[in-house]
Amino acid sequence: MKLIVGFGNPGNQYNFTRHNTGFLALDFYFKINNLDWEKNPKFNAIWKKSGDNIFIKPQTFYNDVGTSISAFKNFYKIKNEDILVICDDFNLEFGKMRLREKGSAGGNNGLKSTIEKLGTSDFPRLRIGTANDSLRRKIGDTDFVLGKFTPEEKEELPKILRKIADTLLDKVLK
């Protein structure tokens, strides 16, 4: 069984923000595969079990996603190597993807939370680049990650989300 986790913040005010790239990726995947989300208050997540895969969008806010991930992992007895987290990375070129089997948090608070709750950094992660250095310098890191995509970035999102969905199908869910 695999656990696929999209990082983000709950609430409409966070829709189409950089920190919700993981949510966007899973929502796009669900749309093209005609899947619907279900609520799971016990694990504080929106989720869906589909075949041998469990998809979740933690509703704990970004900096505490590890709590929900750990709850699903323990309940379903999922191995760390079968957990994939999808998160934004403002140090990575906009739209670029980086799939790694393990690694550090690299300053990402959602990854820090996950590493803390799982007790290891040995789990796969798909980082999605959201870099826009001039804007980030102008408004600061917090406002940048919680900020909406620019109109130019929004135009590119469907292509990027399609690439993520294809990566899930080709390299993760096979």
N, C-alpha and C positions, 0 to 999 in steps of 0.2 A: 504494500500500500504506500502511496506517495501523498505527501502533504504539500500543497502548493499555496503559498501565502503572498498576498499582495499587501504591501505596506501603504498606509494612508491614515488620514484622520476622519472620524465620523462627523457628519453634519454637512448640510448643503453649502455652508459658507466656505468649505474646503474643496468643493467640486472644481476640477480643472486647475488645481494648484500643483506645483512641482512635487510637493511631498506626497501627493495622491497618485503619482504615476503608477504605483503598484496596483491600486484600486482600478485605475483606468485600464490597465493592461488586462486584468481579469474580467472586467465588465465587457471589454471588447471581445475577448475570447468567448465569453458566455453568449454574447449577441450573435456571433457568427456560428455558434454551435447550438443555438436555440435552448440554452439552459437558463434556469431561473434560480435566484438566490433564496435561501431560507434563513430564518433567524434562529440562533442558538444562544439563548440567554445564559444557559449553564456555563458555556465557555466564552461568553462575551464576544461573539463573532457573528457575522453573516457568513453562511457556509453552504456547501453543496457536496454531497457524496455522489460521484459519478463513476461507476465501475470500480476500479482499484485506486481511484484518486479522490482526495478530499481537497476542495478549494476553500480557502477562508480569507475573509477580510476582517481582521481584528477590529473591534469597536472600542478599544482601550486607549486610543490616541497613540500617535506614532512612537513616542518615547517609551511606551510600555507594551509594545506588541509581543514581547517575549512571554508575557503572562498567558495570553491566549494560545500562542504557539505551543508552549509547554503543556498546557491543559490538553490540547488535542493529541500531542505526541504521547503523553502518558496514558490517556484513555484508550487510544487505538494502538498503543505499543509500536509506534513508528520509529524506525531507526533514523539517526541523525542524517545519514547519507541519503535518505529518502525524503528529506525536507528541502524544498526549494523556496527561497524568499526572493521576491521581486521588489526592488526598491530604486529610488532615484539616487543619482550621484552628481552633485554639482561640480565635481572636479573632472568629470568625463564629458567630452565633446557632446553637444546636444544631439540626441538621436542615436548615439553610438551605444552598443550593448557590450557588456562584458560578463560572460558566464564563467564562474570559477567554482571548483569543488569545495574550496575552503578558503579562509583568509581572515584578515583583521577587519575590525569595524571601520577603519579608515575615517573616523570622525562622524560616522552615521549613527545617530542615537537609537534608531530602530534596531540596527545590527548590534549595538552595544547591549541593548535590552535583551535581545535574543541570545547573544553569547552568555550573558549573565544567567538567564533563566535555564538555558540548556547545559551550562557548565562547560561549554566547548565552542570553538570557532570552526569546528569541522562539520560544516553543512554547506550545501551548494547555495549560491546566490547569483542572481541575474541583476546586475546593476544597469540602470538606464540613464544615460547622460542627459543632464538638464543644463549644462553650462551655458552661461551668458555673462561672461566676466565683467563687461562694462556695466550692465544693470546691477549685478551683484555688488560691485564696488560702490555703486551709487546708493543702494538702499540697505546694504548689510545682509548678512547670511540669513538671519531669522525671517526678515521680511521677504527675502528672495525665495526661500523654500516654501513659505506660506502664501506667496504671491501667485497670481494667476499667470498662465502662459500668455506671452505676447500674441497679437494677431498673426504675426509671421510664424511663430512656433505652433499655434493652433492649426494652421494650415498644413503643417508637416505631420501632426499627430496621427492621422489615419494611417499613413505609410509606416510610421514607427510602430504603432500598435499592431498592425498587420505582421510586421517583422517579428515582433515579440510572440504573437500567436503562432506563427510558423515555427519559431524556435521551440516553443512549448511542444508542439506536435512532433517535430522532427528529432529533438534531442532529449526531451524530458519525459514525455508521456508515451513513448513508443512501446 
